[in-house]
Amino acid sequence: MTTVRFGSLARAFGPVETPVNVPAVRVCASRRFLTVARWLLVAVCCVAALSAMTTARAERIKDIAHVDGVRTNQLVGYGLVVGLDGTGDQTSQAPFTVQSLKNMLAQLGIVVPPDVNPQLKNVAAVALHASLPAFAKPGQTIDVTVSSIGNAKSLRGGALLVAPLKGLDGQVYAIAQGNLIVSGFGGEGRDGSRVTVNVPSAGRIPNGATVERGVPTQFGGGDAITLNLNVADFTTATRLSERINATLGAGTAVALDATSVRVVAPRDPGQRIAYVSTLENLEIEPGEAAARVIVNSRTGTVVIGNHVRVMQAAVAHGSISVTIQEDALVSQPAPFARTGQTVVVPDSSVEVEQERGNAFLFQQGVTLDEIVRAVNQVGAAPGDLVAILEALREAGALRAELIVI
């Protein structure tokens, strides 16, 4: 922690003296201005230093935690998209599209004879999903994502007919309808060639659903609220409770575990809103993450955390390449021979090459920068780096958690 001493800063600018033998009314105005300027500069330097100490790595509580019970809810629905330019479902392979259309027409007073099977090309059955944010009220609008569940080639240019969006409890929370925005498109030739850009079988309707029912929350109940960290960490939970107690008084907050911090809050809804606003704008320094090495086995991406350490170990890494070459030789009898026939004889050539493995030494407690520099010096690829890290872990020299995703 940096300590700022006002006296030392003042001495750095030199003493401020006033002539004793000169009356106060005759003190030079420029001398007075210089005195004030010096102290203003001292104050600015102190404020800047204190600000740098408090906000160097500080983060708002709003960015690292959320209030328990304040969450989004998932909605799902089923509907029909109409108005497609011949890119809808093929009714012979998606009979539920025709069934849905008949049911909709029946609700509108139009009865389709049972023996009639419409051959539709401009209608597609779709699945709908949306997220209902916390505190959403009836009349507000939310975005809706529309995805084809049949064999429609494209939803471009279509419009979604009115469709309910339900929660997992089976209740209708929103009604969706509107024109789709589809970023993908495709084209097909008569010879079967086809070009597709992005995904034309899915689209989005901005503000396409109107909220019909809100989800009750427990935000306004009880005499306390709970802050849940986005990433569980005992150090961060401790610092969060200490920061709140230092600002709002001792005993206001208590850490329940590595994720949750319980904070005493007023019961009045208006006061509670302002109270939470004050809490989420407080800044703390989160605890640093544990030492981890993340390896993506599919892409070869390797991410090494800042606190990864390696104990003393010597590493030699090389690779063996095997090359097999197949040639075909033609064997045929001599000219004018009475016997024999022409045959193809395979000729195989196998070579084994082992690259010279460069050995390098890891001293005890080396840092991330030294690990990367040592591996780069031998020209190791990401796959080689993964092999080295796994070997170090098996040897007990890697002081980190190795996670393969």
C-alpha positions as CSV (number, residue, x, y, z in Angstrom):
1,M,0.0,0.0,0.0
2,T,1.3,3.4,-0.9
3,T,1.5,6.0,1.9
4,V,1.1,9.7,1.1
5,R,2.7,12.2,3.5
6,F,1.5,15.7,3.2
7,G,4.5,17.1,5.0
8,S,7.0,15.5,2.6
9,L,5.1,16.8,-0.4
10,A,5.0,20.3,1.1
11,R,8.7,20.2,1.7
12,A,9.3,19.2,-1.8
13,F,8.0,22.5,-3.0
14,G,10.1,24.4,-0.4
15,P,9.1,26.3,2.7
16,V,6.6,29.1,2.5
17,E,7.9,32.1,4.3
18,T,6.5,35.6,4.9
19,P,8.9,38.4,5.7
20,V,8.6,39.3,9.4
21,N,9.6,43.0,9.0
22,V,7.1,43.7,6.2
23,P,3.5,44.5,7.1
24,A,0.9,42.1,6.0
25,V,-0.7,44.7,3.7
26,R,2.5,45.0,1.8
27,V,3.0,41.3,1.0
28,C,3.4,40.9,-2.7
29,A,0.3,39.6,-4.5
30,S,2.4,37.3,-6.6
31,R,3.8,35.7,-3.4
32,R,0.3,35.1,-2.1
33,F,-0.6,33.5,-5.5
34,L,2.5,31.3,-5.4
35,T,1.6,30.1,-1.9
36,V,-2.0,29.2,-2.8
37,A,-0.8,27.5,-6.0
38,R,1.7,25.4,-4.1
39,W,-0.9,24.1,-1.7
40,L,-3.4,23.5,-4.5
41,L,-0.8,21.4,-6.3
42,V,-0.1,19.5,-3.1
43,A,-3.8,18.8,-2.7
44,V,-4.2,17.7,-6.3
45,C,-1.2,15.3,-6.0
46,C,-2.7,13.8,-2.9
47,V,-6.1,13.3,-4.4
48,A,-4.6,11.7,-7.5
49,A,-2.5,9.3,-5.4
50,L,-5.4,8.3,-3.2
51,S,-7.6,7.8,-6.3
52,A,-5.0,5.6,-7.9
53,M,-4.7,3.5,-4.8
54,T,-8.5,2.9,-4.6
55,T,-9.3,2.4,-8.3
56,A,-6.2,0.7,-9.6
57,R,-7.9,-2.7,-9.8
58,A,-11.2,-2.0,-8.2
59,E,-14.5,-3.2,-9.8
60,R,-18.0,-2.3,-9.2
61,I,-20.2,-4.8,-7.2
62,K,-22.7,-4.5,-10.1
63,D,-20.1,-6.1,-12.4
64,I,-19.1,-9.0,-10.2
65,A,-22.3,-9.9,-8.4
66,H,-26.1,-9.9,-8.7
67,V,-29.0,-9.7,-6.4
68,D,-30.5,-13.1,-5.5
69,G,-34.0,-13.5,-7.1
70,V,-33.4,-10.9,-9.8
71,R,-33.1,-13.1,-12.9
72,T,-34.4,-13.8,-16.3
73,N,-36.9,-16.5,-17.2
74,Q,-37.0,-18.6,-20.4
75,L,-40.1,-18.7,-22.6
76,V,-40.8,-21.1,-25.4
77,G,-43.6,-21.4,-28.0
78,Y,-44.7,-22.8,-31.3
79,G,-46.1,-20.9,-34.3
80,L,-46.4,-20.6,-38.1
81,V,-44.4,-18.4,-40.4
82,V,-46.3,-17.4,-43.6
83,G,-45.6,-15.5,-46.7
84,L,-42.4,-17.4,-47.8
85,D,-41.4,-17.4,-51.4
86,G,-41.7,-21.2,-52.0
87,T,-39.1,-22.0,-49.3
88,G,-41.5,-23.3,-46.7
89,D,-42.0,-26.9,-45.4
90,Q,-42.7,-29.8,-47.7
91,T,-46.0,-31.0,-46.3
92,S,-45.4,-34.6,-47.3
93,Q,-42.4,-34.7,-44.9
94,A,-43.7,-32.3,-42.3
95,P,-47.4,-33.1,-41.8
96,F,-47.6,-31.2,-38.5
97,T,-47.4,-28.0,-40.5
98,V,-50.6,-28.8,-42.3
99,Q,-52.3,-29.9,-39.1
100,S,-51.3,-26.6,-37.4
101,L,-52.7,-24.6,-40.3
102,K,-56.0,-26.5,-40.2
103,N,-56.3,-25.9,-36.5
104,M,-55.6,-22.2,-36.9
105,L,-58.2,-21.9,-39.7
106,A,-60.7,-23.8,-37.6
107,Q,-60.3,-21.2,-34.9
108,L,-61.0,-18.5,-37.4
109,G,-64.2,-20.2,-38.6
110,I,-62.8,-21.9,-41.7
111,V,-63.3,-25.6,-41.8
112,V,-61.0,-27.6,-44.2
113,P,-62.6,-30.9,-45.3
114,P,-60.8,-33.9,-43.8
115,D,-60.0,-35.4,-47.2
116,V,-58.2,-32.2,-48.4
117,N,-54.4,-32.1,-47.9
118,P,-53.1,-28.7,-48.9
119,Q,-49.8,-28.7,-50.6
120,L,-48.1,-25.7,-49.0
121,K,-44.8,-24.1,-50.0
122,N,-45.0,-20.7,-48.3
123,V,-45.7,-21.9,-44.7
124,A,-43.2,-23.1,-42.1
125,A,-43.6,-24.5,-38.6
126,V,-41.2,-22.8,-36.2
127,A,-40.2,-22.9,-32.6
128,L,-40.0,-19.6,-30.6
129,H,-37.9,-18.8,-27.6
130,A,-37.3,-15.6,-25.7
131,S,-36.0,-14.4,-22.3
132,L,-38.3,-12.6,-20.0
133,P,-36.2,-10.1,-18.0
134,A,-36.7,-9.5,-14.3
135,F,-39.4,-6.9,-13.3
136,A,-41.0,-7.1,-16.8
137,K,-44.5,-5.6,-16.7
138,P,-47.5,-6.3,-19.0
139,G,-47.4,-4.1,-22.1
140,Q,-43.6,-4.1,-22.4
141,T,-42.0,-5.8,-25.4
142,I,-39.2,-8.3,-25.7
143,D,-37.2,-9.8,-28.6
144,V,-38.1,-13.2,-30.0
145,T,-35.9,-15.8,-31.9
146,V,-37.6,-17.9,-34.5
147,S,-36.2,-21.2,-35.7
148,S,-37.5,-23.6,-38.3
149,I,-38.3,-27.1,-37.0
150,G,-39.4,-28.6,-40.3
151,N,-37.6,-28.7,-43.7
152,A,-38.1,-25.1,-44.7
153,K,-35.1,-23.9,-46.8
154,S,-35.4,-20.3,-45.7
155,L,-37.5,-18.0,-43.5
156,R,-36.5,-14.9,-45.3
157,G,-39.4,-12.5,-46.1
158,G,-41.8,-14.4,-43.7
159,A,-44.1,-13.1,-41.0
160,L,-44.9,-14.9,-37.8
161,L,-48.6,-15.3,-36.9
162,V,-49.8,-14.7,-33.4
163,A,-48.3,-17.3,-31.1
164,P,-48.2,-17.6,-27.3
165,L,-45.0,-17.9,-25.3
166,K,-45.1,-20.1,-22.2
167,G,-43.0,-20.6,-19.2
168,L,-42.0,-23.9,-17.7
169,D,-45.1,-23.8,-15.5
170,G,-47.3,-23.8,-18.6
171,Q,-48.6,-20.3,-18.1
172,V,-48.6,-17.8,-21.0
173,Y,-46.4,-14.8,-20.3
174,A,-46.1,-13.2,-23.7
175,I,-47.7,-13.1,-27.2
176,A,-45.4,-13.0,-30.3
177,Q,-46.1,-11.8,-33.8
178,G,-44.3,-9.8,-36.5
179,N,-42.0,-9.8,-39.5
180,L,-38.8,-11.7,-39.3
181,I,-35.3,-10.4,-39.8
182,V,-33.1,-13.1,-41.4
183,S,-29.4,-12.5,-42.0
184,G,-28.8,-15.6,-44.0
185,F,-29.7,-16.3,-47.6
186,G,-29.1,-19.0,-50.2
187,G,-29.4,-19.8,-53.8
188,E,-29.9,-23.1,-55.8
189,G,-29.4,-24.0,-59.4
190,R,-31.2,-26.4,-61.6
191,D,-28.3,-28.8,-61.6
192,G,-28.5,-29.1,-57.8
193,S,-25.7,-26.7,-57.0
194,R,-26.4,-24.6,-53.9
195,V,-24.8,-21.7,-52.1
196,T,-25.8,-20.7,-48.5
197,V,-24.6,-17.8,-46.5
198,N,-25.1,-17.8,-42.7
199,V,-28.3,-19.6,-41.5
200,P,-31.4,-18.7,-43.4
201,S,-33.6,-21.1,-41.4
202,A,-33.6,-18.9,-38.3
203,G,-34.4,-15.3,-37.7
204,R,-35.3,-12.7,-35.1
205,I,-38.1,-10.3,-34.4
206,P,-37.0,-7.3,-32.4
207,N,-39.6,-6.3,-29.9
208,G,-41.7,-9.0,-31.4
209,A,-43.5,-10.2,-28.2
210,T,-45.7,-8.3,-25.8
211,V,-45.5,-9.2,-22.2
212,E,-48.9,-10.3,-20.8
213,R,-47.9,-11.4,-17.3
214,G,-45.1,-10.5,-15.0
215,V,-43.1,-13.0,-12.9
216,P,-43.3,-12.4,-9.1
217,T,-40.0,-11.8,-7.3
218,Q,-39.0,-11.9,-3.7
219,F,-36.9,-8.7,-4.1
220,G,-39.2,-6.6,-1.9
221,G,-39.7,-9.2,0.9
222,G,-37.8,-9.7,4.1
223,D,-35.3,-7.5,6.0
224,A,-32.3,-8.4,3.9
225,I,-31.1,-9.1,0.4
226,T,-28.4,-11.6,-0.8
227,L,-25.7,-10.7,-3.2
228,N,-24.4,-13.7,-5.3
229,L,-21.0,-13.5,-6.9
230,N,-20.7,-14.4,-10.5
231,V,-17.6,-16.4,-9.7
232,A,-17.4,-18.1,-6.4
233,D,-14.4,-16.9,-4.4
234,F,-13.9,-16.8,-0.6
235,T,-11.5,-13.8,-0.8
236,T,-13.9,-11.8,-3.0
237,A,-16.9,-12.6,-0.6
238,T,-14.8,-11.5,2.4
239,R,-13.7,-8.2,0.7
240,L,-17.3,-7.5,-0.4
241,S,-18.7,-7.8,3.1
242,E,-15.9,-5.8,4.6
243,R,-16.4,-3.0,2.0
244,I,-20.1,-2.8,2.7
245,N,-19.6,-2.8,6.5
246,A,-17.0,0.0,6.1
247,T,-19.4,2.1,4.1
248,L,-22.8,1.4,5.8
249,G,-21.7,0.3,9.3
250,A,-20.5,-2.8,11.1
251,G,-22.8,-5.8,11.0
252,T,-24.6,-4.7,7.8
253,A,-23.2,-7.5,5.7
254,V,-22.0,-11.0,6.4
255,A,-20.5,-13.6,4.0
256,L,-22.5,-16.8,4.0
257,D,-20.2,-18.8,1.8
258,A,-17.9,-18.3,-1.2
259,T,-20.8,-17.1,-3.4
260,S,-23.4,-15.3,-1.2
261,V,-23.2,-12.2,1.0
262,R,-26.3,-11.3,3.1
263,V,-26.9,-7.6,3.5
264,V,-29.4,-6.0,5.8
265,A,-31.9,-3.8,3.8
266,P,-34.8,-1.6,4.5
267,R,-38.3,-3.0,4.0
268,D,-39.7,0.1,2.2
269,P,-39.6,-0.6,-1.6
270,G,-38.5,3.0,-2.5
271,Q,-35.7,3.0,0.1
272,R,-34.6,-0.5,-1.0
273,I,-34.2,0.5,-4.6
274,A,-31.9,3.4,-3.6
275,Y,-30.1,1.2,-1.1
276,V,-29.3,-1.4,-3.8
277,S,-28.2,1.4,-6.1
278,T,-25.7,2.5,-3.5
279,L,-24.5,-1.1,-3.0
280,E,-23.9,-2.0,-6.6
281,N,-21.8,1.2,-7.2
282,L,-19.4,0.4,-4.4
283,E,-16.0,-0.7,-5.7
284,I,-13.8,-3.6,-4.4
285,E,-10.7,-5.4,-5.5
286,P,-11.8,-9.0,-6.4
287,G,-9.6,-11.9,-5.3
288,E,-7.3,-13.3,-7.9
289,A,-8.2,-16.5,-9.7
290,A,-6.6,-19.8,-8.8
291,A,-3.6,-21.1,-10.8
292,R,-5.1,-22.9,-13.8
293,V,-4.0,-24.0,-17.2
294,I,-6.9,-24.3,-19.7
295,V,-6.4,-26.5,-22.8
296,N,-8.8,-26.7,-25.7
297,S,-8.3,-30.1,-27.1
298,R,-10.1,-29.3,-30.4
299,T,-8.5,-26.1,-31.4
300,G,-5.2,-26.4,-29.6
301,T,-5.7,-23.2,-27.6
302,V,-3.7,-23.0,-24.4
303,V,-4.4,-20.4,-21.7
304,I,-2.0,-20.2,-18.7
305,G,-3.1,-18.2,-15.6
306,N,-0.9,-15.6,-14.0
307,H,-0.2,-17.6,-10.8
308,V,0.9,-20.8,-12.5
309,R,4.3,-21.9,-11.1
310,V,6.6,-24.8,-12.0
311,M,9.0,-26.5,-9.6
312,Q,12.5,-27.4,-10.7
313,A,12.4,-29.8,-13.6
314,A,14.3,-30.6,-16.8
315,V,12.3,-31.1,-20.0
316,A,13.4,-32.6,-23.3
317,H,10.8,-32.8,-26.0
318,G,11.2,-34.2,-29.5
319,S,9.0,-35.8,-32.1
320,I,9.2,-38.8,-34.3
321,S,8.0,-38.7,-37.9
322,V,7.3,-41.8,-39.9
323,T,7.1,-41.5,-43.7
324,I,5.7,-44.3,-45.8
325,Q,5.9,-44.0,-49.6
326,E,4.2,-46.4,-51.9
327,D,5.4,-46.8,-55.5
328,A,4.1,-49.2,-58.1
329,L,6.6,-51.1,-60.4
330,V,5.6,-52.9,-63.5
331,S,7.1,-56.3,-64.1
332,Q,6.7,-57.8,-67.5
333,P,8.3,-60.8,-69.4
334,A,11.1,-60.4,-71.9
335,P,10.2,-59.7,-75.5
336,F,8.9,-62.6,-77.5
337,A,8.7,-64.8,-74.4
338,R,6.3,-67.6,-74.6
339,T,5.5,-67.6,-70.8
340,G,4.9,-65.0,-68.2
341,Q,2.6,-62.0,-67.8
342,T,2.7,-58.4,-66.9
343,V,2.1,-57.7,-63.3
344,V,2.2,-54.6,-61.0
345,V,4.6,-55.0,-58.1
346,P,4.3,-52.6,-55.1
347,D,7.4,-50.9,-53.8
348,S,7.2,-49.6,-50.3
349,S,9.7,-47.2,-48.7
350,V,9.5,-46.6,-44.9
351,E,11.6,-43.9,-43.2
352,V,11.7,-43.0,-39.6
353,E,13.1,-39.6,-38.6
354,Q,13.5,-38.5,-35.0
355,E,14.0,-34.8,-34.4
356,R,16.7,-33.8,-31.9
357,G,14.9,-32.9,-28.6
358,N,16.3,-29.7,-27.0
359,A,16.4,-29.9,-23.3
360,F,15.6,-26.9,-21.1
361,L,15.6,-26.4,-17.4
362,F,12.8,-25.0,-15.3
363,Q,14.0,-23.4,-12.1
364,Q,11.9,-23.7,-9.0
365,G,9.0,-21.2,-8.9
366,V,9.4,-19.9,-12.5
367,T,6.7,-17.5,-13.7
368,L,4.4,-17.6,-16.6
369,D,6.7,-15.3,-18.7
370,E,9.6,-17.7,-18.2
371,I,7.5,-20.7,-19.1
372,V,6.4,-19.2,-22.4
373,R,9.9,-17.9,-23.2
374,A,11.4,-21.4,-22.7
375,V,8.8,-23.2,-24.8
376,N,9.1,-20.7,-27.6
377,Q,12.9,-21.1,-27.7
378,V,12.5,-24.7,-28.7
379,G,9.8,-23.9,-31.2
380,A,7.1,-26.1,-29.5
381,A,3.7,-26.1,-31.2
382,P,0.5,-25.8,-29.1
383,G,0.2,-29.6,-29.1
384,D,3.8,-29.9,-27.9
385,L,3.1,-27.4,-25.1
386,V,0.1,-29.5,-24.0
387,A,2.3,-32.6,-23.8
388,I,4.9,-30.8,-21.8
389,L,2.3,-29.4,-19.3
390,E,0.8,-32.9,-18.9
391,A,4.2,-34.4,-18.3
392,L,5.0,-31.7,-15.7
393,R,1.8,-32.4,-13.9
394,E,2.4,-36.1,-13.8
395,A,5.9,-35.4,-12.4
396,G,4.4,-33.2,-9.7
397,A,6.3,-30.1,-10.9
398,L,3.2,-28.1,-12.2
399,R,1.7,-26.0,-9.4
400,A,-1.6,-25.5,-11.2
401,E,-4.9,-27.1,-12.1
402,L,-4.8,-28.5,-15.7
403,I,-8.3,-28.3,-17.3
404,V,-9.0,-29.8,-20.7
405,I,-12.2,-28.5,-22.4
